[in-house]
Amino acid sequence: MAGAAALTAFGPVRTATAAAPRRLRPPVSPTPLPPLDTEALRAAICDLAHPEATGAQLRVSGSAGRWYGTAGVADRASGRPIREHDAFRIGSITKVFVATVILQLAAEHRLVLDAPVQRHLPGLLPASFPAISVTQLLNHTSGLPDESGDGVPDLSTPEAVVRHRYDRWTPEQLVSQVSHGSMKFDPGSKQEYRGINYVLLALLIERLTGRRYGEAITDRILSPLGLRQTSLPGRDPRIHGPHVHGYLRMTDGRMVDITDYDQTSAWGEGEMISTIGDLERFQTALFSGMLLPRPILERMFTLPDGVRMVDGTPARFGAGLQTVTVNGITLWGKTGERYGYSSFMVATRDQQRRVVFTFNPTHRDATQSQMTLRVAEALTKG
């Protein structure tokens, strides 16, 4: 399942200990950022051996400098280089779109963020479960059980991933996987990144709007911003139009094109397709307050009060965004991954530096952090 655990995009996360929720505003006088080291950026994305990857694409924008670069190929069969309008799977960056629509509905007084989600989705979760608020789904403090049951596939080998690539799921089936056993912790007491939280939020969007959640995202975000290359594939396993292929290395050394993949297993939490330009436009609009009223937008940048991750580290997820501090520079945004694809979309609060990065690792494991650490270091070093 997608999003089963948070991808720590920049290695060890260094954030301030969670404090009481508060309004967070860009400083009146922005802290100067180091100039872009374009040679370091190019070196960071061009090393496609550590980890093994078939391609990479990076766009940096904002008042502190701009740069765009690619490495590798979009398609190993043809050798075609990557172009900036090529689409790719954005994985859990989908969650930012879902969170934005939920917060829009809250701004329209169509739901109360601190009310139980069970009020709107009666009977979906077991009656024995405690009340879980919409906010606790947004910031991953729900405490829902781990996925379990006979229907959960074992994807521990690349061969198994290929074998299950066309499995089809309904959101109700995904929710049923966490309906067994007891809660992992009391809602609101700890933080654990879980994709199922956003499956429930997507179902909530459908219940409140009477429309498919993808239609709500299209009408409220994609169409108004002109994000014509961003889509929700639903049951279509393909990426249409120019796109970057994803690959997976088998245990016997073969490389398999994993681009075609049924994304219903990532429904509501990781299924979207986009481009580097569309994500930059979305990020700019979101951080600029074009999509949400400022008081509601601040919830995205507010960490839960007195809460730590289940591993004891400081909380790092607000209502839809995550935060990381690298070389003293604090960034907000979201990471995402699907088989053959890994991405992040981050920016400083004042948008001096906006970053959209995507690459195509051939293994889905901890080695992916080598690439993201290099890029993060190149983006923030003085």
Secondary structure by P-SEA (a helix, b strand, c coil): cccccccccccbbbbcccccccccccccccccccccaaaaaaaaaaccccccccbbbbbbbccccccccccccccccccccccccbbbbbccaaaaaaaaaaaaaaaacccccccccccccccccccccccccaaaaaaccccccccccccccccccaaaaaaaccccccaaaaaaaaccccccccccccccccaaaaaaaaaaaaaaacccaaaaaaaccccccccccccccccccccccbbbbbbbbccccccccccccccccccccccccccaaaaaaaaaaaaacccccaaaaaaaacccccccccccccccccccbbbbbcccbbbbbcccccccccccccccccccbbbbbbbbbcccccccaaaaaaaaaaaccc
